[in-house]
Amino acid sequence: MSEFLQQLINSEFLQQIINWLSVKGVYILQQLINGLSIGSVYALMAVGYSLVYSIMNFSNFAHGGVIMIGAYLGFFAMTVFEMPFAVAFCIAAFGAGLLAVIIERVAYSPLRKRNAPFLYFIISAMGVSIFLENIIIASPIGPTFRTYPRVFGATPFNVAGVNIGRLDVLMFVISAVSLALLIFIIEKTRTGMGIRASAYNLRASALMGVNTDRIILIVFGLGGLLAGIAGILFGMKYTVYPQIGNITLKSFIAAVFGGLGSLPGAVVGSVLLGIIETFTSGYLSSQYRDLIAFVLLIFILVVRPSGLMGKINEDKA
């Protein structure tokens, strides 16, 4: 028996099977790493989206426009003004955060003061999104696709046969640090306590002395800041163009998947969506990525409308 096992181990057929499994294992691990990279950027988008939803109870479709402006701010800072990446990164993040605050003051605050129905907020958000996209197209910037200059070396890290791009590592690290800081703010600060109270019940929080107007402003600022970070990272990974904000549909799917209004759910849903998309591209075709994503959205809405970690609230739109 031992001689038979030795022959089996040394056989060419078994070696071919082992080699095939090794190649497949490396390929699967490669797709998993790619999925974590893009999923982490989806998480930045989805968390900002969920933050606003948890307070305002409406879907902020203008979030995509903020992502787009953040991507352009980072691009022009690095190309026209030849700023280093760190400076361009801060300009994109804080510029997008400021834009989100301006949008809240101009488009949403008057509606809040008049106690307008949530449908009005959604229509206003769509109008802002269309306005931002078309003002870029009509400006000298135009609809041209633009590519970020290469900041980091093209040679990937090789770990056990798996190639990990330097930009992918950067995307994952920056996203993880940003989300960790956001969690710290929400869980460990007085402002975070006000955000959590307002998310639970905005009107009751106001009666208890919480400055809800300030809280809403901070939430939009944080959501915009995360959108700016996502914009510059996504623009560096792919290209920058006026319709780049449409990627916010993926953040909406991720937020629904994880549970609208749930920040941990938004992160989990984003990572899972990123992994599902990369495996779809790797094993089927990149043409099916969006198809699978929207099929997943429909499936979640039918089977579990509250998402993986969310709670059903019929007042939310």
C-alpha positions as MATLAB code, in Angstrom:
seq = 'MSEFLQQLINSEFLQQIINWLSVKGVYILQQLINGLSIGSVYALMAVGYSLVYSIMNFSNFAHGGVIMIGAYLGFFAMTVFEMPFAVAFCIAAFGAGLLAVIIERVAYSPLRKRNAPFLYFIISAMGVSIFLENIIIASPIGPTFRTYPRVFGATPFNVAGVNIGRLDVLMFVISAVSLALLIFIIEKTRTGMGIRASAYNLRASALMGVNTDRIILIVFGLGGLLAGIAGILFGMKYTVYPQIGNITLKSFIAAVFGGLGSLPGAVVGSVLLGIIETFTSGYLSSQYRDLIAFVLLIFILVVRPSGLMGKINEDKA';
ca = [
       0.000    0.000    0.000;
       2.822    2.396    0.888;
       4.505    1.701   -2.453;
       1.232    2.394   -4.266;
       0.809    5.724   -2.413;
       4.378    6.690   -3.239;
       3.759    5.990   -6.917;
       0.536    7.956   -6.780;
       2.266   10.938   -5.180;
       5.017   10.866   -7.785;
       2.629   10.380  -10.691;
       2.443   13.061  -13.365;
      -1.355   13.138  -13.226;
      -1.383   14.026   -9.514;
       1.249   16.701  -10.060;
      -0.910   18.222  -12.799;
      -3.894   18.299  -10.428;
      -1.805   19.955   -7.705;
      -0.466   22.534  -10.153;
      -3.983   23.233  -11.460;
      -5.316   23.715   -7.917;
      -2.372   25.966   -7.102;
      -3.016   28.156  -10.149;
      -6.734   28.312   -9.400;
      -6.043   29.164   -5.754;
      -3.766   32.041   -6.743;
      -6.352   33.302   -9.252;
      -9.140   33.182   -6.665;
      -6.964   35.015   -4.148;
      -6.109   37.601   -6.805;
      -9.792   38.238   -7.509;
     -10.517   38.440   -3.782;
      -7.848   41.115   -3.284;
      -9.159   43.101   -6.275;
     -12.667   42.851   -4.832;
     -11.529   44.113   -1.429;
      -9.792   47.056   -3.102;
     -12.791   48.286   -5.094;
     -15.187   47.288   -2.301;
     -13.337   49.549    0.133;
     -13.953   52.541   -2.166;
     -17.606   51.537   -2.510;
     -17.684   51.559    1.290;
     -16.562   55.194    1.411;
     -19.381   56.114   -0.958;
     -22.005   53.972    0.764;
     -21.148   55.152    4.282;
     -21.487   58.799    3.244;
     -24.758   57.915    1.556;
     -26.028   56.034    4.631;
     -24.988   58.832    6.982;
     -27.284   61.290    5.239;
     -30.052   58.715    4.961;
     -29.896   57.882    8.666;
     -30.496   61.521    9.603;
     -32.604   62.919    6.772;
     -34.553   59.773    5.830;
     -34.188   60.290    2.085;
     -31.895   59.042   -0.681;
     -29.329   61.746   -1.467;
     -28.864   61.243   -5.217;
     -26.671   64.372   -5.330;
     -23.948   62.290   -3.639;
     -22.689   61.196   -7.062;
     -22.140   64.797   -8.112;
     -20.031   65.407   -5.002;
     -17.923   62.329   -5.846;
     -17.433   63.675   -9.379;
     -16.335   67.124   -8.173;
     -13.909   65.510   -5.732;
     -12.360   63.489   -8.556;
     -11.930   66.627  -10.701;
     -10.485   68.665   -7.824;
      -7.823   66.029   -7.210;
      -7.061   65.712  -10.912;
      -6.567   69.420  -11.583;
      -4.627   69.894   -8.358;
      -2.122   67.252   -9.522;
      -1.951   68.220  -13.207;
      -2.594   71.954  -13.632;
      -1.103   73.094  -10.315;
       1.379   70.181  -10.076;
       0.668   69.578   -6.401;
       1.876   66.431   -4.643;
      -0.625   63.649   -4.062;
      -1.054   64.393   -0.339;
      -2.045   68.023   -1.021;
      -4.353   67.062   -3.913;
      -5.927   64.416   -1.688;
      -6.755   66.999    1.000;
      -8.109   69.461   -1.587;
     -10.384   66.783   -3.078;
     -11.638   65.635    0.323;
     -12.270   69.028    1.921;
     -13.479   70.588   -1.332;
     -16.098   67.862   -1.712;
     -17.031   68.221    1.960;
     -17.554   71.964    1.496;
     -19.654   71.337   -1.623;
     -21.857   68.872    0.266;
     -22.442   71.486    2.998;
     -23.333   74.125    0.374;
     -25.773   71.710   -1.279;
     -27.460   71.089    2.067;
     -27.782   74.825    2.774;
     -29.083   75.697   -0.685;
     -31.146   72.673   -1.768;
     -32.301   70.913    1.410;
     -32.352   73.394    4.299;
     -35.239   75.499    2.869;
     -37.248   72.297    2.404;
     -36.540   71.203    5.974;
     -37.698   74.534    7.361;
     -40.990   74.167    5.475;
     -41.399   70.518    6.576;
     -41.631   69.492    2.930;
     -42.425   65.843    2.051;
     -39.474   63.514    1.512;
     -40.349   63.286   -2.191;
     -39.371   66.942   -2.572;
     -35.937   66.208   -1.139;
     -35.410   63.381   -3.632;
     -36.478   65.582   -6.564;
     -34.177   68.350   -5.337;
     -31.281   65.875   -4.998;
     -31.811   64.661   -8.558;
     -31.859   68.246   -9.787;
     -28.583   69.040   -8.033;
     -26.966   65.903   -9.488;
     -28.039   66.791  -13.043;
     -26.931   70.401  -12.530;
     -23.431   69.447  -11.352;
     -22.935   66.975  -14.188;
     -24.097   69.345  -16.905;
     -22.239   72.377  -15.601;
     -19.003   70.396  -15.949;
     -19.930   69.346  -19.501;
     -20.849   72.940  -20.469;
     -17.676   74.395  -18.926;
     -14.234   74.421  -20.602;
     -13.587   71.092  -18.815;
     -16.040   69.398  -21.177;
     -16.991   65.724  -21.424;
     -13.421   64.557  -22.145;
     -12.125   61.528  -20.281;
      -9.064   62.436  -18.225;
      -6.438   60.185  -16.698;
      -4.607   60.874  -13.456;
      -0.804   61.011  -13.662;
       0.934   57.939  -12.276;
       1.845   58.632   -8.676;
       3.112   55.236   -7.596;
       5.248   52.681   -9.380;
       3.609   50.288  -11.806;
       5.454   47.259  -10.411;
       3.035   45.371   -8.136;
       3.878   43.637   -4.891;
       4.196   39.888   -5.358;
       3.080   37.838   -2.368;
       3.025   34.046   -2.831;
       2.415   34.450   -6.548;
      -0.369   37.016   -6.073;
       0.212   40.418   -7.674;
      -1.069   43.265   -5.504;
      -1.052   46.669   -7.172;
       0.420   49.557   -5.232;
      -2.675   51.652   -5.936;
      -4.923   48.836   -4.681;
      -2.979   48.762   -1.414;
      -3.287   52.545   -1.147;
      -7.038   52.436   -1.810;
      -7.603   49.789    0.835;
      -5.420   51.464    3.485;
      -6.854   54.959    2.972;
     -10.425   53.610    2.973;
      -9.821   51.553    6.128;
      -8.228   54.499    7.974;
     -10.989   56.886    6.871;
     -13.744   54.524    7.992;
     -11.958   53.860   11.300;
     -11.745   57.606   11.979;
     -15.418   58.012   11.139;
     -16.368   55.209   13.534;
     -14.240   56.838   16.245;
     -16.008   60.172   15.717;
     -19.463   58.609   15.848;
     -18.821   56.274   18.778;
     -16.434   58.262   21.003;
     -17.257   61.966   20.668;
     -20.094   64.230   21.811;
     -20.787   65.133   18.192;
     -21.022   61.441   17.388;
     -23.480   60.992   20.240;
     -25.596   63.765   18.733;
     -25.432   62.062   15.328;
     -26.537   58.735   16.816;
     -29.375   60.386   18.749;
     -30.539   62.306   15.670;
     -30.420   59.141   13.581;
     -32.661   57.443   16.125;
     -35.194   60.297   16.296;
     -34.431   63.753   14.899;
     -37.415   65.497   16.484;
     -36.882   63.993   19.936;
     -33.193   64.933   19.789;
     -34.128   68.551   19.077;
     -36.502   68.546   22.074;
     -33.679   67.200   24.249;
     -31.454   70.136   23.340;
     -29.427   68.710   20.464;
     -28.654   71.309   17.799;
     -30.007   69.204   14.939;
     -29.286   71.868   12.326;
     -25.591   71.707   13.253;
     -25.688   67.902   13.316;
     -27.151   67.778    9.797;
     -24.454   70.162    8.587;
     -21.724   67.970   10.123;
     -23.237   64.809    8.624;
     -23.279   66.334    5.145;
     -19.714   67.552    5.651;
     -18.512   64.092    6.712;
     -20.411   62.421    3.881;
     -18.956   64.887    1.371;
     -15.442   64.411    2.722;
     -15.724   60.644    2.266;
     -17.179   61.216   -1.209;
     -14.173   63.361   -2.139;
     -11.773   60.650   -0.953;
     -13.711   58.052   -2.941;
     -13.691   60.332   -5.986;
      -9.923   60.829   -6.113;
      -9.222   57.127   -5.439;
     -11.717   55.962   -8.047;
     -10.401   58.513  -10.539;
      -6.841   57.284  -10.013;
      -7.944   53.675  -10.464;
      -9.895   54.371  -13.665;
     -10.543   57.745  -15.344;
     -12.315   61.024  -14.591;
     -15.357   62.132  -16.599;
     -18.597   64.026  -15.857;
     -20.666   60.853  -15.480;
     -18.314   59.293  -12.937;
     -20.904   60.180  -10.306;
     -23.126   57.416  -11.679;
     -20.947   55.064   -9.658;
     -23.015   56.225   -6.699;
     -25.630   53.750   -7.919;
     -23.213   51.058   -6.723;
     -23.024   52.739   -3.321;
     -26.835   52.781   -3.236;
     -26.920   49.060   -4.025;
     -24.274   48.405   -1.366;
     -26.198   50.481    1.190;
     -29.446   48.617    0.412;
     -27.592   45.302    0.505;
     -26.137   46.038    3.932;
     -29.186   47.880    5.231;
     -30.025   51.548    4.586;
     -29.119   53.688    7.568;
     -26.684   51.114    8.962;
     -23.023   52.149    8.688;
     -21.631   48.643    9.436;
     -24.146   47.298    6.920;
     -22.928   49.789    4.302;
     -19.326   48.605    4.774;
     -20.243   44.902    4.657;
     -22.526   45.399    1.652;
     -19.844   47.374   -0.211;
     -17.117   44.773    0.348;
     -19.432   41.939   -0.698;
     -20.535   43.871   -3.782;
     -16.923   44.547   -4.771;
     -16.016   40.869   -4.396;
     -19.097   39.718   -6.326;
     -18.295   42.129   -9.169;
     -14.657   41.084   -9.496;
     -15.518   37.392   -9.494;
     -18.223   38.058  -12.083;
     -15.673   39.824  -14.296;
     -13.087   37.114  -13.724;
     -15.255   34.073  -14.348;
     -17.981   35.405  -16.664;
     -17.435   38.794  -18.302;
     -17.063   42.421  -17.238;
     -20.235   43.098  -19.241;
     -22.214   41.237  -16.568;
     -20.918   43.290  -13.618;
     -23.725   45.848  -13.597;
     -26.301   43.209  -14.477;
     -25.353   41.079  -11.476;
     -25.303   44.167   -9.220;
     -28.848   45.213  -10.133;
     -30.148   41.652   -9.986;
     -28.713   41.534   -6.469;
     -30.510   44.798   -5.642;
     -33.860   43.447   -6.832;
     -33.306   40.181   -4.978;
     -32.530   41.958   -1.697;
     -35.524   44.291   -2.029;
     -37.831   41.320   -2.620;
     -36.409   38.868   -0.086;
     -35.105   41.140    2.684;
     -35.983   44.838    2.183;
     -34.183   45.822    5.398;
     -30.867   44.465    4.080;
     -28.368   42.374    5.999;
     -28.044   44.671    9.021;
     -30.770   47.277    8.623;
     -34.183   47.792   10.156;
     -37.404   48.457    8.296;
     -38.788   51.940    8.749;
     -41.807   52.732    6.643;
     -41.324   56.475    7.070;
     -38.103   56.396    5.078;
     -38.177   56.924    1.333;
];
